[in-house]
Amino acid sequence: MSQAIGIVESNRQSIPSGLRARGSARGRFRDGQGVRRHYDLEAKLLIRPPHSLRFVMEHVLAGDELRVGMNEARWWIWVRRPEEQELEGSRGDGGVYVNGNVPVRAEQLMEALGLNALPETGVVQRVTADYQQLVFVAVTQGRQIIEKEYWLDRCEPRLIRRIVFRDSEGRTTLSSQLDKYARLGNHGPLLPHLLRLRWPEQDAEMVFDIHRWWEDASLTPDHPGFVAPSDRAAWVD
């Protein structure tokens, strides 16, 4: 397990502190009335692991449809439909339901990208033919529960293939599948270029097809994109 985590960490430690990505986001969900909806939008990401994130889905003509942000202290979400709504809260206090049905947590979105550090404590290992699974166990009300699982490939590139988040009853609340790892530049880290998020309880899915990653040294913790709406006058692009 230590060797497996070491491979992932060696790759992660070579990741620049600030990254941008652009691509497309497509998926499906059921709205508050149970009607199945589909979307196909442009998407862009600003990220400075492990605390700073900004993710935007936008229509090429109509403008932004969804904004998710986070810094060390706050998270915030803005959504255009079915009615314009902006919500904000403190880190660790949960998330919100987007479009009346899909639970979105900025902290989970950050972790779902597989760019955060992997601790070696509080983890047990489960090995299968294809994956080395790191199982994070917590004790709640006197009983052990599985909080999440990291599935690492047992073949090259031996990086994170899947992340599974569970509730207190063991049900999967969100799963993240990471594919199409490719190197940043000629000698940079391997980064995923396909992110598939699934909320099985809500029958919802989002596929983020990343066309390009690039380093951005200007993405410091005080970058305008990482400032909560309550601390600024308007959304900053």
Secondary structure as UniProt FT lines:
FT   HELIX           2..13
FT   STRAND          19..30
FT   TURN            32..33
FT   STRAND          36..48
FT   TURN            49..51
FT   STRAND          52..59
FT   TURN            60..62
FT   STRAND          63..70
FT   STRAND          74..79
FT   STRAND          85..90
FT   TURN            91..92
FT   STRAND          96..98
FT   TURN            99..101
FT   STRAND          102..104
FT   HELIX           106..112
FT   TURN            113..114
FT   STRAND          123..127
FT   STRAND          131..140
FT   TURN            141..142
FT   STRAND          143..153
FT   TURN            156..157
FT   STRAND          160..166
FT   TURN            168..169
FT   STRAND          172..179
FT   STRAND          182..183
FT   TURN            185..187
FT   STRAND          190..191
FT   STRAND          194..199
FT   HELIX           200..202
FT   STRAND          204..215
FT   TURN            217..218
FT   TURN            221..222
FT   HELIX           224..226
FT   HELIX           229..231
//
